[in-house]
Amino acid sequence: MIFALTVALETQRRRILSRTEHDYGQLPALQEQILKEQRLLVTKAVQLGAIELDATPEPAEIVAVILKHLDAH
């Protein structure tokens, strides 16, 4: 079972801009490329059968949702 984690574009942009360990994605053009490629990856993954999950909640909540899917199958 494959899961594609997604967040709203503005949330993803905020996460990119808040990175402190490196500056990858800080330039606006690169941010747009990252966001576009992320959306394309998720779209293709879902077309191939991945389950799209909202990655906005805390990690423990996301894990609980994943485990629930796994238990159901």
LINFENCOR-V597612 format. One record per run of one state. SS is the DSSP state (helix for helix, strand for strand, loop for the rest). FROM is the first residue (numbers start at 1). LEN is the number of residues. Records with the same first field share a line. If there is no record, write none. Layout:
SS->FROM-LEN + FROM-LEN
This chain:
loop->1-2 + 7-2 + 18-10 + 48-3 + 55-4 + 73-1
strand->3-4 + 51-4
helix->9-9 + 28-20 + 59-14
